[in-house]
């Protein structure tokens, strides 16, 4: 497959997944902001989300106050923000259009219809009147895109590059969602010390990654931060966990391996093995924020390696 074609497929998937995960991150912040808290705590929650998304500087250049309205506007509809939902779905559609001949008609029509419908929903003011409903729509369209892709495309290199983009982006975003809540939340809480507010706090986080019912099925007990971390990092049977994402990354890398990709496969395999054989107690003792920060740095490096070996190299 041509590097440019693979590049468009990879980034089409990444941008679609990034839009979904931005919606998930915003939705959990909307939910937790409804809990009883001071204005300072509410502002810190939005600042933490901007910080972990590495967008605080860009935000501060446009807005003087950090509040829900401004952050939603910046993260959803700002065309200058590379991680806004508008930008992500626009770029996903543009990448799909560039490789229209490689995609099935159903995949292209799904991407195009998502972009067109997004414009209508934003123009109708859905974000202002019912932001959670808008975020659910973004998640639904991402689910639909993945389902149509898996259900209609030939299982060749094209599908493997799409899957690579999806799960690399998902690993990055799951780590960010987890870090923004642990880093900004209460630390050192044991199950017996958790308050009702904490329960809703962590339940909202689990729902943001479609993990609330899974948590109940796996642990059958009270929600604790330690178990939330274990579920979202080390459980290979949890679809959005870091381990599950790396399972897919390693598998799809093997499917597209070439003469120069051995070191990239080794790099990914080492990160995968560390997750597979880790214990949550060791991660917490080392510091969850530091561990997640290191993971994000390595995921970024892995993305650069994949670009170098298979795709159009990223600009320096």
C-alpha positions in Angstrom: 0.0 0.0 0.0 1.2 3.5 -0.8 2.4 5.4 2.3 0.1 8.3 1.5 -3.0 6.1 1.3 -2.0 4.4 4.6 -1.5 7.8 6.1 -5.0 9.0 5.2 -6.6 5.8 6.5 -4.6 6.0 9.8 -5.5 9.7 10.4 -9.2 9.2 9.3 -9.5 6.7 12.1 -7.5 8.8 14.6 -9.6 11.9 14.1 -12.8 10.0 14.4 -11.7 8.4 17.6 -10.4 11.7 18.9 -13.7 13.4 18.3 -15.4 10.6 20.3 -12.9 10.8 23.1 -13.1 14.6 23.3 -16.9 14.2 23.6 -16.4 11.6 26.4 -14.0 13.9 28.3 -16.3 16.9 28.0 -19.4 14.9 29.0 -17.8 13.6 32.2 -16.8 17.1 33.1 -20.3 18.3 32.5 -21.6 15.5 34.7 -19.2 16.1 37.6 -19.7 19.9 37.4 -23.3 19.3 38.4 -22.1 17.9 41.8 -22.1 20.3 44.8 -18.8 22.1 44.6 -17.3 25.6 44.9 -16.7 27.8 41.9 -12.9 27.4 42.4 -13.3 23.5 42.2 -15.4 23.8 39.1 -12.8 26.0 37.4 -10.0 23.6 38.4 -11.9 20.8 36.8 -12.0 22.5 33.5 -8.4 23.7 33.8 -7.3 20.1 34.5 -9.0 19.0 31.3 -7.4 21.7 29.2 -4.0 20.9 30.8 -4.1 17.2 30.2 -5.2 17.9 26.6 -2.2 20.3 26.3 -4.5 23.1 25.2 -4.2 25.5 28.1 -2.0 28.0 26.3 -4.2 28.1 23.2 -7.3 28.5 25.4 -5.7 31.3 27.4 -4.9 33.2 24.2 -8.6 33.4 23.4 -10.4 33.5 26.7 -9.9 35.3 30.0 -12.2 33.2 32.1 -12.3 29.4 32.5 -15.8 28.2 32.6 -18.1 25.6 31.1 -19.5 27.8 28.3 -16.0 29.0 27.1 -14.4 25.5 27.3 -17.3 23.9 25.4 -17.1 26.5 22.7 -13.3 26.0 22.4 -13.4 22.2 22.5 -16.4 21.6 20.3 -16.7 24.3 17.6 -13.4 26.2 17.4 -11.9 25.5 13.9 -8.5 26.7 15.1 -8.3 24.1 17.9 -6.8 21.0 16.4 -8.6 18.8 18.9 -12.0 20.3 18.7 -14.8 18.0 17.7 -15.5 20.3 14.6 -11.9 20.1 13.5 -11.6 16.3 14.1 -14.7 15.4 12.2 -13.8 17.7 9.4 -10.3 16.2 9.1 -11.7 12.7 9.3 -14.0 13.5 6.4 -11.2 15.1 4.4 -8.9 12.1 4.9 -11.7 9.8 3.9 -12.4 11.8 0.8 -8.7 11.6 -0.2 -8.8 7.8 -0.3 -12.4 7.5 -1.4 -11.5 4.7 -3.8 -10.0 2.6 -1.0 -13.1 2.8 1.2 -16.4 1.1 0.6 -19.4 3.3 -0.3 -20.9 2.7 3.2 -17.8 3.9 5.0 -17.5 7.1 2.9 -21.2 7.9 3.2 -21.0 7.5 7.0 -18.1 9.9 7.3 -19.7 12.4 5.0 -23.1 12.2 6.6 -21.5 12.7 10.1 -19.8 15.9 8.9 -23.0 17.3 7.3 -25.2 16.4 10.3 -22.7 18.0 12.7 -23.0 21.3 10.9 -26.8 21.2 11.2 -26.7 20.3 14.9 -24.3 23.1 15.8 -26.3 25.6 13.8 -29.5 24.5 15.6 -27.8 25.2 19.0 -27.9 21.7 20.3 -24.6 22.2 22.1 -26.1 25.1 24.1 -29.5 23.5 24.9 -28.4 19.9 25.5 -24.7 19.3 25.5 -24.9 15.7 26.8 -27.3 14.8 23.9 -24.8 16.3 21.4 -21.9 14.3 23.0 -24.0 11.1 22.8 -24.5 11.8 19.1 -20.8 12.2 18.5 -20.1 8.9 20.3 -22.9 7.2 18.3 -21.4 8.3 15.0 -18.0 7.1 16.0 -19.5 3.7 16.9 -21.3 3.6 13.6 -18.1 4.5 11.6 -16.2 1.6 13.3 -19.1 -0.9 12.8 -19.5 0.0 9.1 -15.8 -0.2 8.5 -15.4 -3.6 10.1 -18.6 -4.9 8.5 -18.0 -3.8 4.9 -14.3 -3.6 4.2 -11.9 -6.3 3.1 -9.6 -7.4 5.8 -6.4 -6.2 4.1 -3.8 -3.6 4.9 -6.3 -0.8 4.8 -8.3 -2.2 7.7 -5.1 -2.7 9.7 -4.0 0.9 9.3 -7.5 2.0 10.3 -7.4 -0.2 13.4 -3.9 1.1 14.2 -5.1 4.6 14.2 -8.1 3.9 16.2 -6.4 2.1 19.1 -3.4 4.3 19.3 -5.7 7.3 19.7 -7.9 5.4 22.1 -4.9 4.5 24.3 -3.8 8.1 24.4 -7.2 9.4 25.3 -8.1 6.7 27.9 -4.8 7.7 29.7 -5.8 11.4 29.5 -9.3 10.8 30.8 -8.0 8.7 33.7 -5.2 11.1 34.5 -7.4 14.3 34.5 -9.7 12.7 37.1 -7.0 11.2 39.3 -4.8 14.2 39.1 -7.6 16.6 39.9 -9.5 14.3 42.2 -9.0 13.3 45.8 -6.1 11.1 46.5 -5.4 8.4 49.0 -9.1 7.5 49.5 -9.9 4.0 50.7 -13.3 2.4 50.1 -14.5 3.1 53.7 -13.7 6.8 53.4 -15.5 7.4 50.1 -18.4 9.8 50.3 -21.5 9.9 48.2 -20.0 12.7 46.2 -17.0 10.5 45.4 -19.2 7.7 44.3 -20.9 9.9 41.7 -17.5 11.3 40.7 -16.0 7.9 39.9 -19.3 6.6 38.4 -19.3 9.5 36.0 -15.7 8.7 35.0 -16.7 5.0 34.4 -19.7 6.0 32.3 -17.5 8.3 30.2 -15.6 5.2 29.0 -18.7 3.0 28.9 -17.3 1.1 31.9 -19.9 1.5 34.7 -21.8 -1.8 33.9 -18.4 -3.6 33.3 -17.1 -2.4 36.6 -20.2 -3.8 38.4 -19.9 -7.1 36.6 -16.1 -7.5 37.3 -15.9 -6.2 40.9 -19.4 -6.5 42.2 -18.6 -4.1 45.0 -18.3 -0.4 45.9 -16.5 1.8 43.3 -12.9 2.7 44.5 -10.3 4.8 42.6 -7.8 1.9 42.8 -10.2 -0.5 41.0 -11.1 2.1 38.5 -7.4 2.5 37.6 -7.0 -1.3 37.4 -10.0 -1.7 35.1 -8.9 1.1 32.7 -5.2 0.2 32.7 -4.7 -3.5 33.2 -7.9 -5.4 32.3 -7.4 -6.8 28.8 -11.1 -7.7 28.6 -12.2 -4.0 29.1 -12.4 -2.6 25.5 -11.1 0.8 26.3 -8.3 -0.2 28.7 -4.7 0.6 28.0 -3.9 -3.1 27.8 -6.7 -3.8 25.4 -5.6 -1.0 23.1 -2.0 -2.2 23.1 -3.2 -5.7 22.3 -4.8 -4.3 19.1 -1.8 -2.1 18.3 0.7 -4.9 18.5 -1.5 -7.3 16.5 -2.2 -4.8 13.7 1.5 -3.8 13.6 2.4 -7.4 13.0 -0.1 -7.6 10.1 1.5 -4.6 8.3 5.2 -5.2 9.3 7.8 -4.4 6.7 11.6 -4.4 6.3 12.2 -1.4 8.5 9.6 -1.8 11.2 11.3 -4.3 13.5 12.4 -1.7 16.1 8.9 -0.1 16.1 7.3 -3.5 16.7 9.8 -4.1 19.5 9.0 -0.7 21.0 5.3 -1.5 21.0 5.8 -5.0 22.2 7.8 -3.8 25.2 5.1 -1.3 26.2 2.5 -4.0 25.8 4.4 -6.5 27.9 4.9 -4.0 30.7 1.1 -3.5 30.9 0.4 -7.2 30.6 2.5 -8.2 33.5 2.1 -5.1 35.7 0.2 -5.0 39.0 -1.9 -2.0 40.0 -0.2 -1.8 43.4 3.1 -1.3 41.7 1.7 1.4 39.4 0.1 3.3 42.3 3.2 3.0 44.5 5.3 4.5 41.6 2.7 7.3 41.2 -0.3 7.0 38.9 0.2 10.5 37.4 3.9 9.9 36.6 3.1 6.4 35.2 0.3 7.8 32.9 2.5 10.7 31.8 5.3 8.3 30.9 2.7 6.1 29.0 1.5 9.2 27.0 5.1 10.1 26.1 5.7 6.5 24.9 2.4 6.5 22.9 3.5 9.7 21.2 6.9 8.2 20.4 5.2 5.1 19.0 3.0 7.2 16.8 6.1 9.0 15.4 7.8 5.6 14.8 4.7 4.3 12.9 4.6 7.5 10.8 8.3 7.1 10.0 8.1 3.4 9.1 4.8 3.2 7.3 3.2 6.6 6.7 4.0 10.2 5.6 6.6 11.3 8.3 5.3 14.0 10.6 6.9 17.4 10.2 9.7 18.1 12.6 
